[in-house]
Amino acid sequence: MSFEFLKKLPTPTEIKAAYPLSEEFAKIKRERDEEIAKIFKGESNKFIVIIGPCSADNEEAVLDYTTRLAKIQDKIKDKILIIPRVYTNKPRTTGIGYKGMLHQPNPEEKSDLYGGLVAIRKMHIDIIKETGLTPADEMLYPENYWYLEDVLSYVAVGARSVENQEHRLVSSGIDVPVGMKNPTSGDFSVMLNSVVAAQSKQTFIYRTNEVTTNGNALTHCILRGAVNKHGQNNPNYHYEDIVRLYNMYKARELQNPAVIIDANHSNSGKQYKEQVRICKEVLHNCKYNPNIRELVKGVMIESYIEEGAQKVGEGIYGKSITDACLGWNQSEELLYEIADRLI
């Protein structure tokens, strides 16, 4: 075998003991989780906006950005619930390149998985402490979820992971909403099959234990666009797409039908400024069709302090080192406009 076992890493229990979430901030998270759950259950008409950088590469900049979000949240809290997007794992199509803070707490240095585990847990906790907002992260590695399970209010499963059995089964035991993205092929049935699996009771092996779960009734869909066999982007945020998903949901009789619209990725063709237009179209469709408003619980936006993207090592504070993002001024304006356009 070509595996070289470098070191044994601390267990989630050990990391949590070293970097605990206090009861004060655990209470904030419980209250936020309850408010988010009410939206997905249809008990609240608030609109969710999951917003933040493509990858959370620097705690100082991410905290700065999230503090700005918290100030806006106070002003639009009657209509919008903001969940900061704090993604610490970055899936790579080729497996090469910056893989997120978990792998490289300093993007300009070599991989340090122990340092990464500490850095990502500390950053999530610091965001709760400093802003009162509770974050979202992508579950790229299901076994690693337990390091963060007490600090996250939203979990996303990516387009390349959504068909994976372990992602589906682990999602069935998560206590907060889990968004299942459509696969890169765009097949809605694959996404809905993942929702079925995650909403169902399951028994499986997890972290060397035999476990059972009750199913996660808050598992839902995320539409992020698709790529066809020619490598061309096919958006799926349009009116007809959402109506189709609404009808497919009804046929499945799933709990809490819901979708989040990802305004970037293949929906925008990674043209980050298009996110503004896409959000406006989604809101127009919500206003036009009550079934769409019932199904669409929110949008997902890639945004940071500085617009665009840079290469690792360029050193521009608050600018993405992965996918290009909206800048702060555009993001602030968009959040207020979303609030103004809501029914």
PyMOL commands that set and color helices and strands:
alter all, ss='L'
color gray80, all
select helices_A, chain A and resi 12-18+23-40+59-76+113-131+142-147+165-171+188-199+239-252+265-267+274-288+290-295+328-341
alter helices_A, ss='H'
color red, helices_A
select strands_A, chain A and resi 47-52+80-84+136-138+154-157+178-181+202-206+209-213+220-223+226-227+233-234+259-262+296-302+306-309+319-320
alter strands_A, ss='S'
color yellow, strands_A
deselect
rebuild
show_as cartoon
